[in-house]
């Protein structure tokens, strides 16, 4: 009898385990999504390459069935939009550096997990201050002094526009996304008001200092905007080393990972937030200076051209590595130029061309899911049952 009694608890335990296992199997979902620990560089490149290939296939189907055009001919025109001639390639580089400059500006803020959506306004403020100095002080200042003054004033204007939301975030924990977004609209209003004053009775503002060209960048290797390219290339290298090898870069990374950890390590979080956003805004202001002096020679509410928002994609996809940003900025510029080329070559409306561009961009963004996450399907048991 004693042996029978000793076996009963084991029997009960086994039955309980069997029931638990059965319940667990029944509750286990068919598909689970889990975050990957790491993804090798080789796999990242492969995933992104496959995403672009998949996008080209989808675009080919859209082109053939919706527009009735030959997809290969359309892709040829897209390629010609950037590489069709030396001047087209030069224009692509001109637009690329504007986008890249803003992406570089956003890198430190985003790495700190401060979502700066106000780059558009910060660029406009830098460009506005540059324009006002060019018009009102261009005649009275020598050229050797005018450019440094415009340069410093533009970065200070952009830095101030970035510092304001950072100050409120550091002191009162305001939402930086909404704050920086609303600052864009204030900057647009300032620019619209200033443009009306500058143009006076004229129907449009036109080029600033058109007759004298005071405040315009000098010609460099055949184009004025080549100076922009040189400055942004240097800035790209500088920001990479700033984030990776300096104390400030280390503090930005720690604050981005965890503010509590940063405080425990003795880092003044509020100071880092305000300093980093001032730097981010300053580089955006510098971009405004480059746009006015080196590319447009005028100011308007569309001077930033929406790059303040497009650069968010550039910075995010590159994971704040400025060299990767250059590649992504080139891809986006190539797509934009290509969409414009096929729209004019085949008489497509802008929406059809934008769909082709958008499919490629959507697939590239979607590839980030497969880089960072993995899908786990429910395993079959030994009997082959779910």
BELHURA-V515131 format. One record per helix or strand. SS is the DSSP state (alpha for helix, beta for strand). FROM is the first residue (numbers start at 1). TO is the last residue. If there is no record, write none. Layout:
# BELHURA-V515131
ss=SS from=FROM to=TO
ss=SS from=FROM to=TO
This chain:
# BELHURA-V515131
ss=alpha from=2 to=27
ss=beta from=31 to=35
ss=alpha from=41 to=67
ss=alpha from=71 to=83
ss=alpha from=86 to=111
ss=alpha from=119 to=137
ss=alpha from=143 to=172
ss=alpha from=176 to=199
ss=beta from=220 to=220
ss=beta from=223 to=223
ss=alpha from=226 to=245
ss=alpha from=247 to=257
ss=alpha from=259 to=264
ss=alpha from=269 to=296
ss=alpha from=307 to=317
ss=alpha from=322 to=346
ss=alpha from=350 to=372
ss=beta from=373 to=377
